[in-house]
């Protein structure tokens, strides 16, 4: 997958975050932070790439839910999204997978 990245500085308060759905065979997903009222990236389908969005810098527990439900498919605990930095959250794995093929989330620092 080739993407065009906007790596503009998010400033001193926010981190810049985007999401890429790379979990084949998985329905639409909602991605967000536990204890936030709405997902950061709602209803993303396989292969869909979100634009970067500002998130207040901090430590977050991330969730991956089946879109529009509270059915949690995976979590990623204690992710430090540092203000001034740029990140990509990726959905990975396959439904029913185990080990490295299990459904999950990964966070990568772009800059």
C-alpha positions as CSV (number, residue, x, y, z in Angstrom):
1,X,0.0,0.0,0.0
2,X,1.3,3.4,-0.9
3,X,0.1,6.5,1.0
4,X,0.8,10.2,0.8
5,X,1.8,11.4,4.2
6,X,1.3,14.8,5.6
7,X,4.0,15.0,8.2
8,X,3.3,18.6,9.3
9,X,4.1,19.2,12.9
10,X,1.1,18.7,15.1
11,X,2.3,21.4,17.5
12,X,3.4,21.2,21.1
13,X,0.1,20.0,22.6
14,X,-1.2,17.4,20.1
15,X,0.1,14.2,18.5
16,X,-0.9,13.5,14.9
17,X,-2.6,10.1,14.5
18,X,-4.0,8.1,11.6
19,X,-5.4,4.6,11.2
20,X,-5.0,2.0,8.5
21,X,-7.2,-1.1,8.4
22,X,-5.0,-4.0,7.4
23,X,-6.9,-7.0,8.9
24,X,-8.3,-8.9,5.9
25,X,-11.6,-10.7,6.4
26,X,-12.5,-8.4,9.3
27,X,-15.6,-6.3,9.1
28,X,-15.6,-2.5,9.5
29,X,-13.8,-1.4,12.6
30,X,-14.0,1.5,15.2
31,X,-10.7,2.5,16.7
32,X,-10.3,4.8,19.6
33,X,-9.2,5.3,23.2
34,X,-10.9,3.7,26.2
35,X,-12.9,6.3,28.3
36,X,-13.4,8.6,25.2
37,X,-17.1,9.1,24.3
38,X,-16.6,8.4,20.5
39,X,-14.1,6.4,18.5
40,X,-11.3,8.4,16.8
41,X,-11.8,6.4,13.6
42,X,-15.3,5.0,13.2
43,X,-16.5,2.5,10.5
44,X,-13.2,1.9,8.7
45,X,-13.1,-1.0,6.2
46,X,-10.3,-3.2,5.0
47,X,-7.7,-1.2,3.1
48,X,-9.0,2.1,4.2
49,X,-6.5,4.8,5.3
50,X,-7.5,7.6,7.6
51,X,-6.2,11.1,7.3
52,X,-4.0,12.3,10.2
53,X,-6.0,13.9,13.0
54,X,-4.8,15.7,16.1
55,X,-5.0,13.9,19.5
56,X,-4.0,15.5,22.7
57,X,-0.7,14.0,23.7
58,X,-0.8,11.5,26.5
59,X,-0.9,7.8,27.4
60,X,-3.9,5.9,26.0
61,X,-5.4,2.4,26.2
62,X,-6.6,1.8,22.6
63,X,-9.4,-0.4,21.4
64,X,-10.5,-2.0,18.2
65,X,-14.2,-2.7,18.1
66,X,-16.5,-4.2,15.5
67,X,-17.9,-1.0,14.0
68,X,-21.0,0.5,15.7
69,X,-20.8,-2.0,18.6
70,X,-19.2,-2.4,22.0
71,X,-17.7,-5.8,20.8
72,X,-14.0,-5.3,21.5
73,X,-11.8,-7.4,19.2
74,X,-8.4,-6.2,20.5
75,X,-6.8,-3.7,22.8
76,X,-3.4,-2.0,23.0
77,X,-2.6,-0.8,26.5
78,X,-0.4,2.2,27.6
79,X,0.4,3.7,24.2
80,X,2.3,6.9,24.8
81,X,1.2,9.3,22.0
82,X,3.7,12.1,22.6
83,X,2.8,15.6,21.7
84,X,4.6,16.9,18.7
85,X,5.0,13.4,17.2
86,X,3.2,11.6,14.4
87,X,1.8,8.0,14.6
88,X,0.0,5.4,12.6
89,X,-2.3,2.8,14.3
90,X,-2.7,-0.4,12.2
91,X,-5.3,-3.1,12.6
92,X,-3.5,-6.4,11.8
93,X,-4.2,-10.2,11.8
94,X,-7.1,-12.3,10.7
95,X,-10.4,-13.4,12.4
96,X,-9.7,-16.6,14.3
97,X,-6.0,-16.2,13.9
98,X,-3.6,-17.2,16.7
99,X,-0.1,-16.0,17.6
100,X,1.3,-13.5,15.1
101,X,-1.9,-13.9,13.0
102,X,-4.3,-13.0,15.9
103,X,-6.3,-9.8,15.4
104,X,-4.6,-6.9,17.1
105,X,-3.4,-3.3,16.9
106,X,0.1,-1.9,16.3
107,X,1.3,1.6,16.7
108,X,4.2,3.0,14.7
109,X,5.9,6.3,15.2
110,X,6.2,8.0,11.8
111,X,8.2,11.0,13.1
